[in-house]
Each structure stands twice: as C-alpha cells, then as structure tokens.
Amino acid sequence: MAYEIKWLDRGAHRRFWGHVTAAEFLQAITDVQKHPDYDDFKFTVSNFLDVGSYDISRTDVMTFVAHGLGARCFNSDIVVAIVATAEPTLNLVKSLYEPLSKYQIGYWPNDGEANEWVFQKTGIHPALLGN
C-alpha cells in the first residue's frame, strides 16, 4: 500500500508515496467515500509530493471520475486540495480529472498552502484538527 489516510473532523488527508497503482488510488478514493461520516465531510487533501511514479491510465482516471460523481450524490460540498509539484501528476489531474469531476479543486506546492485554501473555502483548517 503506497498511501495513508488521516481522518480529520469533517475531512481526510491522504498522503501517497513511492509507486502508486490505479488499484491503490481507487482504494484510497473508496476508503474516503465509504467513511461513515462522508456525508458531512467538507474537504480532502491529497499529497502526492513523495510519489516517484504511478501506473494510472486515462481509462483509470475515468473510473475515478465515475466514483467521484457517484459520491457527489451523497455530498456535493467537498473541496479537493491537491498537493503536488510534479508536472505529470498535475497534468493528469488538470487535463483528465478536473474537467469531469465537478469538484472545486485547488493545486498547492505544500500542505500548508493547501490547508489555508481549505480554510478559506470551508472555515475548517485541517492542520488544526486532530485525528
């Protein structure tokens, strides 16, 4: 498993590292969406800074989008913060996921800036929350 999730009050922080497969990423999405309090979540932060490589195709991204659109039926108020600096990761999300997902997405070079953006959008500051 190349990810971990920290559960926060009304949200989740995912951190990915190493080589990430489509199956692992889909599992990370599913783990968040099946959380018992998902309908009250306001944010997710996904940190990709430690990802060295990934095996995710355009078809895989369409699967991720489908899961996201289904989850929006239960909670459409989530903002998504992406923490990444690698162009391949940013391009994948910006060109394939963002146009179809319907989520408000922000891109940040570090967790601190991502957390500030989440706070501006939701009034909740992830860094100040406990597990």
ABEGO torsion letter per residue (X at the ends): XABBBBBBBGBBBBBBBEBBBAAAAAAAAAAAAABAAAAABABBBBBAAABABBBBBAAAAAAAAAAAAAAAAABAABBBBBBBABAAAAAAAAAAAAAAAGBBBBBBABAAAAAAAAAAAAGBBAAABBX
